[in-house]
Amino acid sequence: MPVPVPQQRDVPAAETPHGAGLTVLVIEDDPAGSITGPELSAAAGTRVRIRTARNLTEAGRLLTDDVDCILLDLALPVPTTTTATTAAPGHRPEPVPGRADELAVLTHVLRIAPLHAVLVLTAQDDTELAAEAVRVGAQDYLFRGELDARVLSRAIRYAVERKRADIAQHQLTESGLRAQENARLERGLLPTPLLEGSDLSFAARYRPGRSRALLGGDFYDTVRTPDGTVHAMIGDVCGHGPDEAALGVELRIAWRALTLAGLCGDQLLSTLQQVLEHERQSEEIFATVCTVDIAPDGRRAGLCLAGHPAPLLARHGRPARLLPYEDGGPALGLLPRARWPRRQVELGAEWSLMMYTDGLIEGRVGAGSSQRLGQDGMVAMVNSRLEQGLAGEELLEAAVAEVRELNGGELTDDVAVLLLGRDPERIRRRGRSASRSGPVSTAPTAPAAAAAAASVQRPPLYGP
């Protein structure tokens, strides 16, 4: 008859409190000489209940959730046929060659009771077998000739605590591996801008509001299409959970696909709203979006706002200012037949354009203060940093750090900021460098393509 595999509970036996006493399952073929429950109770200082099983078939019936420890005689014969397939947590080492038969009863018990502490009984003259039993998975061993109530009581306590520590360590390791896997996944979902061949500079910062997360509901992307137009987008899905983060990734990927397919402005946002309506978890979910398409000469752009804060434009020698936002449309997902007009904006020869989500402007301006930074406060803060000569990566780094400092600690909302810029002097330097290097093939070599791809990196992440 196959040995039944008892159902293992979610909470390991080793994790249960012992205020109500201990339950020990003794598995040996001659339990008559075993120590009694009263003897163990007196030595342990708590009530100890003992169940005895003469073979593994009986042990399978008696192995219930309230068993704290199993006392197993290694001399017990193991059935020739078993169907136990329950695996112990983690990888168990195999017995050394030549001793597998002697440890067959232990490996069987470890399979049917992966969450219970196990003590093994062995002959006093076989310390090598006892040590091998611990290596395979037992928590401790005892010699039959030295068995008394005091020693057994202490060994049971030790075995239960060691099993608890083993399970906790295993769960901690699994949690760490899961966190690493999630981090790799989330990093892979962050955008890599497609700006090869563009004269514009690019910088970005991203900080999720969720604790220990790398990805939030904010999203952004930048793509250069074959005609030389640079398209940039930033958006914010309402909410802060993993569902909102997943929806943000879907919208970003959809925006990139639609942009590369030639859509722009109102047509693109209308299609993106359809994606949102099909993918969102409830009808209350919406997303704000800002899109900019910059002409190939870099001097003008088209702007569309879908319930999103207007970008900040800084021209050479002038203070930064917000772009017009009066003609914006509603957030995606609010009105079924909404329209999003595209407004033409003159950028000039030298400029920087900062796009951001509301996490940057909704922080407080002092610990315990109810006043928020707001767009006006952000504009003043950026102008102050521009006067200090900061630009690009340094400007974004300083801006996000100051917002966090003003807030008195970490921001609760997601923050995404990207900065596009045009510097005529930088463009001229690149042109002179290219002319000195001589004519090159229009088809990049493999090393050149790899170097170009490596030059555009994902933005640094801010930890929670």
Secondary structure by P-SEA (a helix, b strand, c coil): ccccccccccccccccccccbbbbbbbcccccccccaaaaaaaaccbbbbbbbccaaaaaaacccccccccccccbbbbcccccccccccccccccccccccaaaaaaaaaacccbbbbbbbccccaaaaaaaaaaccccccccccccaaaaaaaaaaaaaaaaaaaaaaaaaaaaaaaaaaaaaaaaabbbbccccccbbbbbbbbbccccccccccccccccccccbbbbbbbccccccaaaaaaaaaaaaaaaaaaaaccccaaaaaaaaaaaaaccccccbbbbbbbbbbccccccbbbbbccccbbbbbccccccccccccccccccccccbbbbbbbbbbbcccbbbbbbccccccccccccccccccaaaaaaaaaaaaaacccaaaaaaaaaaaaaaaacccccbbbbbbbbbccaaaaaaaaaaaaaaccccccccaaaaaaaaaaccccccccc
